[in-house]
């Protein structure tokens, strides 16, 4: 007897995230989309259910710019006492200027730091959900354009276009993915 796999997709209300949610729900997965706008989220849940023919789609409020919201989203999911087989860190912003409520440059805060925190808060549940649990971090070729990470700039409003900051946030996604894979691989080796 196989059980449905559970997926959590940030930014599952639009674009790539929504298409992913439809495909996973159509294949029998329990899908949670996490997004900032409750209205947009509810409309997306209804559309995903309709497009996939599945009723196992839920909504989790999440504003990746706010670490308090990230903690609340993780607690809400963990409180459901369900497994988590795949976390898809997909949501993001591009070409904007600003600072998050926690004082971080907007691209870094939303595209990297919010996902970093969410992943770490859900990591033990992912590990407990089986050896084939996965974390998918959606990045971009823009990380190739980043000259590195200017840590001082992560606490300032970005450039006029935000393109440089977007590239840095995606570089951070790639570096985090590589380091997380290395650490989890080392943990698995210790268990053998």
BELHURA-V269432 format. One record per residue. N is the residue number from 1. RES is the residue in one letter. OMEGA is omega in whole degrees, -180 to 180 (* if undefined). D_FIRST is the distance of its C-alpha to the first C-alpha in Angstrom with 2 decimals. Layout:
n=N res=RES omega=OMEGA d_first=D_FIRST
n=N res=RES omega=OMEGA d_first=D_FIRST
//
This chain:
n=1 res=X omega=178 d_first=0.00
n=2 res=X omega=-180 d_first=3.80
n=3 res=X omega=178 d_first=6.68
n=4 res=X omega=176 d_first=10.03
n=5 res=X omega=-178 d_first=12.58
n=6 res=X omega=-177 d_first=15.84
n=7 res=X omega=172 d_first=19.18
n=8 res=X omega=-176 d_first=22.72
n=9 res=X omega=174 d_first=25.51
n=10 res=X omega=-178 d_first=29.15
n=11 res=X omega=-179 d_first=31.42
n=12 res=X omega=-178 d_first=28.63
n=13 res=X omega=-179 d_first=31.17
n=14 res=X omega=169 d_first=33.18
n=15 res=X omega=-178 d_first=33.45
n=16 res=X omega=-180 d_first=31.01
n=17 res=X omega=-180 d_first=28.92
n=18 res=X omega=178 d_first=28.59
n=19 res=X omega=177 d_first=27.79
n=20 res=X omega=180 d_first=25.05
n=21 res=X omega=179 d_first=23.64
n=22 res=X omega=-178 d_first=23.75
n=23 res=X omega=-179 d_first=21.99
n=24 res=X omega=177 d_first=19.14
n=25 res=X omega=179 d_first=18.75
n=26 res=X omega=180 d_first=19.00
n=27 res=X omega=174 d_first=16.08
n=28 res=X omega=179 d_first=13.85
n=29 res=X omega=169 d_first=14.84
n=30 res=X omega=-172 d_first=16.22
n=31 res=X omega=171 d_first=19.79
n=32 res=X omega=172 d_first=22.74
n=33 res=X omega=179 d_first=26.13
n=34 res=X omega=-179 d_first=28.91
n=35 res=X omega=-173 d_first=32.45
n=36 res=X omega=-173 d_first=35.97
n=37 res=X omega=178 d_first=36.91
n=38 res=X omega=-179 d_first=35.21
n=39 res=X omega=178 d_first=36.67
n=40 res=X omega=179 d_first=35.55
n=41 res=X omega=180 d_first=32.10
n=42 res=X omega=178 d_first=31.68
n=43 res=X omega=179 d_first=32.99
n=44 res=X omega=178 d_first=30.60
n=45 res=X omega=179 d_first=27.55
n=46 res=X omega=-180 d_first=28.72
n=47 res=X omega=179 d_first=29.40
n=48 res=X omega=177 d_first=26.05
n=49 res=X omega=-179 d_first=24.25
n=50 res=X omega=-177 d_first=26.60
n=51 res=X omega=-176 d_first=26.37
n=52 res=X omega=-175 d_first=22.58
n=53 res=X omega=-177 d_first=21.83
n=54 res=X omega=177 d_first=19.53
n=55 res=X omega=-174 d_first=20.34
n=56 res=X omega=178 d_first=18.50
n=57 res=X omega=-180 d_first=21.59
n=58 res=X omega=-177 d_first=23.74
n=59 res=X omega=173 d_first=27.07
n=60 res=X omega=177 d_first=28.36
n=61 res=X omega=-180 d_first=32.14
n=62 res=X omega=170 d_first=33.27
n=63 res=X omega=-175 d_first=36.72
n=64 res=X omega=177 d_first=36.55
n=65 res=X omega=-176 d_first=40.35
n=66 res=X omega=179 d_first=40.10
n=67 res=X omega=175 d_first=38.66
n=68 res=X omega=178 d_first=38.65
n=69 res=X omega=178 d_first=36.38
n=70 res=X omega=179 d_first=34.09
n=71 res=X omega=180 d_first=33.87
n=72 res=X omega=178 d_first=33.27
n=73 res=X omega=180 d_first=30.45
n=74 res=X omega=180 d_first=28.70
n=75 res=X omega=179 d_first=29.29
n=76 res=X omega=179 d_first=27.96
n=77 res=X omega=-178 d_first=24.66
n=78 res=X omega=179 d_first=24.41
n=79 res=X omega=178 d_first=25.34
n=80 res=X omega=178 d_first=22.18
n=81 res=X omega=177 d_first=20.31
n=82 res=X omega=172 d_first=17.46
n=83 res=X omega=172 d_first=16.28
n=84 res=X omega=-176 d_first=18.19
n=85 res=X omega=-180 d_first=16.82
n=86 res=X omega=172 d_first=19.83
n=87 res=X omega=179 d_first=23.34
n=88 res=X omega=178 d_first=25.55
n=89 res=X omega=-170 d_first=29.19
n=90 res=X omega=-172 d_first=30.81
n=91 res=X omega=177 d_first=33.48
n=92 res=X omega=175 d_first=37.07
n=93 res=X omega=178 d_first=40.72
n=94 res=X omega=174 d_first=43.39
n=95 res=X omega=180 d_first=47.14
n=96 res=X omega=176 d_first=47.82
n=97 res=X omega=175 d_first=50.09
n=98 res=X omega=180 d_first=49.62
n=99 res=X omega=179 d_first=48.56
n=100 res=X omega=176 d_first=45.52
n=101 res=X omega=179 d_first=46.18
n=102 res=X omega=174 d_first=45.60
n=103 res=X omega=179 d_first=48.36
n=104 res=X omega=174 d_first=46.58
n=105 res=X omega=-169 d_first=47.39
n=106 res=X omega=-179 d_first=45.14
n=107 res=X omega=179 d_first=43.33
n=108 res=X omega=-178 d_first=42.69
n=109 res=X omega=-177 d_first=41.58
n=110 res=X omega=-172 d_first=39.14
n=111 res=X omega=-178 d_first=37.94
n=112 res=X omega=-170 d_first=37.66
n=113 res=X omega=178 d_first=38.34
n=114 res=X omega=178 d_first=36.10
n=115 res=X omega=176 d_first=33.11
n=116 res=X omega=-179 d_first=34.10
n=117 res=X omega=180 d_first=34.13
n=118 res=X omega=180 d_first=30.86
n=119 res=X omega=-179 d_first=29.10
n=120 res=X omega=179 d_first=30.61
n=121 res=X omega=-179 d_first=29.75
n=122 res=X omega=-172 d_first=26.02
n=123 res=X omega=-179 d_first=25.89
n=124 res=X omega=177 d_first=24.72
n=125 res=X omega=177 d_first=21.79
n=126 res=X omega=-179 d_first=20.88
n=127 res=X omega=-179 d_first=21.27
n=128 res=X omega=-176 d_first=19.16
n=129 res=X omega=175 d_first=16.24
n=130 res=X omega=-176 d_first=15.61
n=131 res=X omega=-179 d_first=17.67
n=132 res=X omega=176 d_first=16.99
n=133 res=X omega=-174 d_first=18.36
n=134 res=X omega=170 d_first=21.37
n=135 res=X omega=179 d_first=24.66
n=136 res=X omega=177 d_first=26.36
n=137 res=X omega=-180 d_first=30.06
n=138 res=X omega=-179 d_first=31.78
n=139 res=X omega=-176 d_first=35.30
n=140 res=X omega=175 d_first=38.15
n=141 res=X omega=180 d_first=40.73
n=142 res=X omega=180 d_first=43.17
n=143 res=X omega=178 d_first=42.46
n=144 res=X omega=-178 d_first=44.63
n=145 res=X omega=-179 d_first=47.57
n=146 res=X omega=-179 d_first=47.40
n=147 res=X omega=-176 d_first=50.19
n=148 res=X omega=-179 d_first=48.37
n=149 res=X omega=175 d_first=47.65
n=150 res=X omega=-173 d_first=50.75
n=151 res=X omega=176 d_first=49.63
n=152 res=X omega=-178 d_first=52.69
n=153 res=X omega=-179 d_first=51.80
n=154 res=X omega=179 d_first=48.42
n=155 res=X omega=179 d_first=50.39
n=156 res=X omega=172 d_first=52.52
n=157 res=X omega=-175 d_first=52.37
n=158 res=X omega=178 d_first=51.60
n=159 res=X omega=-177 d_first=53.87
n=160 res=X omega=-177 d_first=55.00
n=161 res=X omega=-178 d_first=52.26
n=162 res=X omega=-177 d_first=49.49
n=163 res=X omega=180 d_first=48.60
n=164 res=X omega=-179 d_first=49.38
n=165 res=X omega=176 d_first=47.33
n=166 res=X omega=179 d_first=44.35
n=167 res=X omega=179 d_first=44.52
n=168 res=X omega=180 d_first=44.74
n=169 res=X omega=179 d_first=41.70
n=170 res=X omega=173 d_first=39.68
n=171 res=X omega=177 d_first=41.14
n=172 res=X omega=176 d_first=39.92
n=173 res=X omega=-178 d_first=36.36
n=174 res=X omega=-180 d_first=36.57
n=175 res=X omega=177 d_first=38.14
n=176 res=X omega=180 d_first=35.58
n=177 res=X omega=-179 d_first=32.70
n=178 res=X omega=-179 d_first=34.38
n=179 res=X omega=179 d_first=35.19
n=180 res=X omega=178 d_first=31.75
n=181 res=X omega=179 d_first=30.17
n=182 res=X omega=-178 d_first=32.84
n=183 res=X omega=179 d_first=32.31
n=184 res=X omega=176 d_first=28.52
n=185 res=X omega=178 d_first=29.05
n=186 res=X omega=177 d_first=31.60
n=187 res=X omega=-179 d_first=29.32
n=188 res=X omega=179 d_first=26.65
n=189 res=X omega=179 d_first=29.46
n=190 res=X omega=-178 d_first=30.66
n=191 res=X omega=-177 d_first=27.31
n=192 res=X omega=* d_first=27.29
//
